Amino acid sequence: MTIFFILVFLVILLLLGLPLFAALGLASITVLMIFEGSINSMADTIFASLNNPLLATIPMFAFMAHVMIKAKVVDDLYDMCNKLVGHIKGGLGFATMLACTIFSTISGSSVATALTIGSTAIPQMQRFGYRKRDTYGIIAAGGTLGILIPPSGPMILYAIVSDVSIGALFLAGLLPGLVMAAAFAFYSWFQANRHAETTSQEQANILEVFATLRKASWAVMMPPVILGGIYLGVFTAAEAAAIGGVYALFVALFVYRNVGLRDLADCVFQTMRTSAMLFMIIAGAGMFGHAVTIIRLPAEIMEAVTALGLSQAAFLLVVMAAIFVLGMFLETIAIILITTPIILPALIALDVNLVWYGVMLMVNLEMALITPPVGMNLFVIRGITGAPLFEIMLGALPYVALLIAGLFVMWLFPSLSLWLPYAAGFGL
């Protein structure tokens, strides 16, 4: 019963709008005071949570994303995608999804992807006859790819909490991410072709196509450089983050030449703010993990799994259903940091591959971004367009169904997630 009240207390704090790190810390302090009578262990717990070299990847990948966004590479990316497939009926939605896919590998953020691509693509698609709700759905779904396609911020957090290799997770998310991107793109093309009012833009000549490819090549080459280096064993994920930052600086300062010292200072400031926020959340998550261990929540879950005789498949089904429900009310980072410490012992005991589970978790969290009442991408699109939230939700609904189907495929075929990490030599 104590466990139930602690979890309800935490959820109420979050729903009241308390910052995640504060809610986790307050719930943890409550447990420590009740069961230990003091908070003397808190300092050691926080230090242990933050004394992790993997945390260095967070500011470096964040800096890389801020610099590339500041350099406005998205304009060339979107133009390239349009020139390639925009002349086909329904091709503009396809091009938008392609741009979202590539930009996800740069930003590592679903919200940033939806905001940046959506600001450019939504007016363009509506100009060529796309229904409003369809344009909203394309951007909402395309934005979610930032969670699954590396480098993903939520993946890094999950890797830190579960002690899983970031490099293995990045490679594991690549193929499922591309599969979901392809499913989204073909569905958007199918929807556009169902409506007679959808038109296409004029086909670009070969010289225009090559010109846009040349301009966008620096942005397109970033994912192969980062993931290729990890796959070939040239550098670790942490080293890849540093190389990505240097690459972004080179592109911004010497190729695009549109980023000045004031812009760089702003990128550094935004990076510091983002990193400090995440480090505080990780410290709170460390405290929460220590607290749930004290009240034996992981142990009790293991006892319940054993008593009920749940198989690996049944347990995963229950966990995924619970995370889907939580995703309607909580933000993705909160879900990762609250659920992972609780169920990790059960996953290990049931011999669930933690990299495979991580990929399924990311697909589930993609749904959290586009399901009401607190789907972040829905509110991003509302902020861009001022459209009614209900209409945006209707546009996103088919993509939720595609994500559910995708989650089932990831569960049915673990090799889709694990083949690349195995091939790259990661011991899983």
Order of alpha helices (4+ residues) and beta strands (2+ residues): alpha-alpha-alpha-alpha-alpha-alpha-alpha-alpha-alpha-alpha-alpha-alpha-alpha-alpha-alpha-alpha-alpha-alpha-alpha-alpha-alpha
